Amino acid sequence: MAYKFTAPYSNTFNTTIGRVDYRHSANQTFFGRFNVQRDSLLAYPVPRPGPAAEHHPRGEQLGTAIGWDAVVSTNIVNIFRYGFTKIDTATVGTLADRVIFQVR
């Protein structure tokens, strides 16, 4: 006879994405976009009944970009792009009687 159970396993994925487009004139367009992602994962499911793991990886990603397109003439196009991305990951909680702090 076997003892069967469902281990508590909970992951959280939060993502927000936005974009704005603006046509200034027939020859010029601007855009801006951003992305924020916050993930929290349960590191290891518990192999037996009881509380969940006391540590888990956590990640936060942030991205943004802006751009400008201009058609100067029939054969000349001016394009400008700028972007920034930040990736922050950490393992938080306790593991083997020691504390793991967030590392940036």
ZIHU-V882810 format. One record per run of one state. SS is the DSSP state (H for helix, E for strand, L for the rest). FROM is the first residue (numbers start at 0). TO is the last residue. If there is no record, write none. Layout:
BEGIN
[[SS	FROM	TO] [SS	FROM	TO]]
END
This chain:
BEGIN
[[L	0	10] [E	11	22] [L	23	26] [E	27	39] [L	40	53] [E	54	72] [L	73	74] [E	75	94] [L	95	96] [E	97	99] [L	100	103]]
END
